[in-house]
């Protein structure tokens, strides 16, 4: 834990090291450098630390750099005069430069993380789409090539095709919903919703193979709920889909909806195999 914290703030230690080095160099060559050049050199650690997008760290490094600049180079040297006009202006300039770079760095980091997330999401979706497609393709080939299947085997295979097609439909619906929700001007379609009806509609999205599994549903006595019926239904569908996908066989999936007056609490539980740290 301590090692992770040290790594997280390593850039601050590097900025302090840069400040120490440039202070040493400036002292050695102070007779050959003008105050403006020394000030420009002392803005280096501020620029470096601002690139990491931490405004607090940038402000701290700005204060420290200007403090050293004031103490060592602005007359009277080896003293600090906060009322000195040169000190005030250098501090203001350092803060402006640091703030601009910090804001830009945060924006770049956010866009980078968004791009990484989109790439990861596309990889997951492409994998999830291939799975039901493979099921549909393989099952239909089996049905077409084998005319000796009994009625029960044929029905089981058709159930597999039905479930795979429903899963594909859910994945595509999720993609469209994600695009819809990413729009900041989204217009939610509010109406009075009944959670019993929502759960009933959600379970219809699954084949009999899935919805016949053990499900324990508990819903508080409640009046109608004001919300987006379509998105709430999709939410329940996604929760059930994940539970069906990762549950152990013959284990109970528990869904509980509690009415907490000013909000609804939805809890779902399913038993699954142990997930080790590497997979997580």
C-alpha positions in Angstrom: 0.0 0.0 0.0 2.8 2.4 1.0 4.7 1.6 -2.2 1.6 2.3 -4.3 1.2 5.7 -2.6 4.9 6.5 -3.3 4.5 5.6 -7.0 1.3 7.7 -7.2 3.1 10.9 -6.0 6.5 10.1 -7.5 6.0 13.1 -9.9 5.9 15.5 -7.0 9.3 14.2 -5.7 10.7 14.5 -9.2 9.5 18.1 -9.4 11.1 18.8 -6.0 14.4 17.3 -7.3 14.1 19.5 -10.5 13.6 22.6 -8.3 16.7 21.6 -6.1 18.9 21.2 -9.2 17.8 24.4 -10.9 18.2 26.3 -7.6 21.8 24.9 -7.3 22.6 25.9 -11.0 21.1 29.3 -10.6 23.2 30.0 -7.5 26.4 28.9 -9.2 25.7 31.1 -12.3 23.8 33.9 -10.5 26.4 36.5 -11.5 25.9 35.7 -15.1 22.1 35.5 -15.1 19.6 38.3 -15.0 16.6 38.0 -12.6 14.2 37.4 -15.5 16.3 34.4 -16.6 16.4 33.0 -13.1 12.6 33.4 -12.9 12.1 31.5 -16.2 14.3 28.7 -15.0 12.3 28.4 -11.7 9.0 28.0 -13.6 10.3 24.7 -15.0 9.2 22.5 -12.0 5.8 24.3 -12.1 5.4 23.4 -15.8 6.5 19.8 -15.1 4.1 19.2 -12.3 1.2 21.0 -14.0 1.4 18.3 -16.8 0.0 15.8 -14.4 -3.2 17.7 -14.0 -3.2 18.1 -10.2 -4.1 21.7 -9.4 -3.2 21.4 -5.6 0.2 20.0 -6.4 0.7 22.7 -9.1 -0.2 25.5 -6.6 2.1 24.0 -4.0 5.0 23.9 -6.4 4.2 27.4 -7.6 4.3 28.7 -4.0 7.6 26.9 -3.3 9.3 28.0 -6.5 8.3 31.7 -6.0 9.3 31.5 -2.3 12.8 30.3 -3.3 13.0 32.9 -6.0 12.1 35.6 -3.6 14.4 34.4 -0.8 17.5 33.8 -2.9 17.4 36.4 -5.7 15.0 39.3 -5.1 16.6 42.0 -3.1 17.0 42.1 -0.2 18.2 38.5 -0.6 17.9 35.9 2.1 14.7 37.5 3.3 11.1 37.2 2.3 9.0 40.3 1.5 5.4 39.3 0.5 4.7 43.0 -0.4 7.4 43.2 -2.9 5.9 43.9 -6.3 8.3 41.6 -8.2 7.3 38.7 -5.8 3.6 39.3 -6.4 3.9 39.5 -10.2 6.1 36.4 -10.4 3.6 34.5 -8.2 0.7 35.6 -10.4 2.5 34.7 -13.6 3.5 31.3 -12.2 0.0 30.6 -11.1 -1.6 31.5 -14.5 0.9 29.4 -16.4 0.5 26.4 -14.0 -3.3 26.7 -14.1 -3.5 26.8 -17.9 -1.2 23.8 -18.3 -3.0 21.8 -15.5 -6.4 22.4 -17.1 -5.1 21.3 -20.5 -3.4 18.3 -19.0 -6.6 17.2 -17.2 -8.6 17.6 -20.5 -6.0 15.5 -22.4 -6.0 12.8 -19.6 -9.8 12.7 -19.7 -9.9 12.2 -23.4 -7.2 9.6 -23.3 -9.1 7.6 -20.6 -12.3 7.9 -22.6 -10.6 6.6 -25.8 -9.1 3.7 -23.8 -12.6 3.0 -22.3 -14.2 3.0 -25.7 -11.6 0.7 -27.1 -12.0 -1.7 -24.2 -15.8 -1.5 -24.5 -15.6 -2.3 -28.3 -13.4 -5.3 -27.5 -15.9 -6.6 -24.9 -18.9 -6.0 -27.2 -17.2 -7.7 -30.2 -16.4 -10.7 -28.0 -20.0 -10.8 -26.6 -21.5 -10.5 -30.1 -19.3 -13.3 -31.5 -20.5 -15.7 -28.7 -24.3 -15.7 -29.6 -23.4 -15.5 -33.3 -21.3 -18.7 -33.0 -24.1 -20.4 -31.1 -26.7 -19.5 -33.7 -24.5 -20.5 -36.6 -23.4 -23.8 -35.1 -26.8 -24.8 -33.9 -28.5 -24.1 -37.2 -25.8 -26.0 -39.1 -26.5 -29.0 -36.7 -30.2 -28.8 -37.3 -29.8 -28.6 -41.1 -27.3 -31.4 -41.3 -29.0 -33.9 -38.9 -32.4 -35.1 -39.9 -32.5 -37.8 -37.2 -32.8 -35.5 -34.2 -35.8 -36.3 -32.0 -38.3 -33.7 -31.1 -36.9 -33.0 -27.6 -33.3 -32.5 -28.9 -34.6 -30.3 -31.7 -36.6 -28.2 -29.3 -33.5 -27.8 -27.0 -31.4 -26.6 -29.9 -34.1 -24.1 -31.0 -34.2 -22.9 -27.4 -30.4 -22.3 -27.7 -30.9 -20.3 -30.9 -33.7 -18.3 -29.3 -31.6 -17.4 -26.3 -28.6 -16.5 -28.4 -30.8 -14.2 -30.6 -32.3 -12.6 -27.5 -28.9 -12.0 -26.2 -27.8 -10.3 -29.4 -30.8 -8.1 -29.3 -30.0 -7.0 -25.8 -26.4 -6.2 -26.7 -27.6 -4.1 -29.7 -30.2 -2.4 -27.5 -27.4 -1.6 -24.9 -25.3 -0.1 -27.6 -28.2 2.2 -28.7 -28.9 3.1 -25.1 -25.3 3.9 -24.5 -25.2 6.2 -27.5 -28.5 7.8 -26.2 -27.2 8.3 -22.7 -23.9 9.8 -23.9 -25.9 12.7 -25.3 -25.9 15.4 -22.6 -29.2 16.7 -24.0 -30.9 13.4 -23.4 -34.7 13.7 -22.9 -35.8 11.1 -20.4 -39.3 9.9 -20.9 -40.8 10.1 -17.4 -44.0 8.3 -16.6 -45.6 6.3 -13.7 -43.9 2.9 -13.5 -44.9 -0.3 -11.8 -41.9 -2.4 -10.8 -43.9 -5.7 -10.8 -44.8 -5.0 -14.5 -41.2 -4.0 -15.2 -39.9 -7.3 -13.8 -42.5 -9.2 -15.7 -41.6 -7.5 -19.0 -37.8 -8.0 -18.3 -38.2 -11.8 -17.7 -40.0 -12.1 -21.1 -36.7 -11.0 -22.7 -35.2 -14.4 -21.7 -35.9 -17.8 -23.1 -37.8 -20.4 -21.0 -34.5 -22.0 -20.3 -33.3 -19.0 -18.4 -36.5 -17.6 -16.9 -37.4 -21.0 -15.5 -34.3 -21.0 -13.3 -34.7 -20.4 -9.6 -35.5 -16.8 -9.0 -36.4 -15.2 -5.7 -38.1 -11.8 -6.1 -39.1 -9.5 -3.3 -40.8 -6.2 -3.9 -41.8 -3.8 -1.1 -45.4 -2.6 -1.1 -45.1 0.6 -3.0 -47.1 3.1 -5.1 -46.2 3.8 -8.7 -42.6 5.2 -9.4 -41.9 8.2 -11.5 -39.2 7.3 -14.0 -38.2 6.3 -17.5 -40.0 2.9 -17.9 -37.9 1.8 -20.9 -34.5 2.4 -19.2 -35.7 0.9 -15.9 -36.8 -2.2 -17.8 -33.5 -2.4 -19.6 -31.7 -2.0 -16.2 -33.5 -5.0 -14.8 -32.9 -7.0 -18.0 -29.2 -6.3 -17.8 -29.1 -7.3 -14.1 -30.8 -10.6 -14.8 -28.7 -11.2 -17.9 -25.5 -10.8 -15.9 -26.9 -13.0 -13.1 -27.9 -15.8 -15.5 -24.6 -15.6 -17.3 -22.4 -16.0 -14.2 -24.5 -18.0 -11.8 -23.7 -21.6 -10.8 -26.2 -24.2 -11.9 -29.2 -24.8 -9.7 -28.5 -21.8 -7.5 -31.0 -19.1 -6.5 -30.9 -15.6 -8.0 -32.3 -13.1 -5.6 -33.7 -9.8 -6.6 -35.0 -7.3 -4.0 -36.5 -3.9 -4.5 -36.9 -1.7 -1.5 -38.9 1.5 -1.2 -36.9 4.0 0.8 -39.4 6.9 0.3 -37.2 9.3 -1.5 -35.3 6.6 -3.5 -35.6 3.0 -4.7 -32.9 0.4 -3.8 -32.5 -2.5 -6.2 -30.3 -5.4 -5.0 -29.5 -8.5 -7.0 -27.4 -11.5 -5.8 -26.2 -14.6 -7.5 -23.7 -17.3 -6.6 -20.8 -17.7 -9.0 -17.4 -19.3 -9.1 -14.5 -17.6 -7.3 -12.9 -14.8 -9.3 -9.2 -14.5 -8.6 -7.3 -11.2 -8.4 -5.8 -11.6 -11.9 -9.1 -12.0 -13.6 -10.6 -9.1 -11.7 
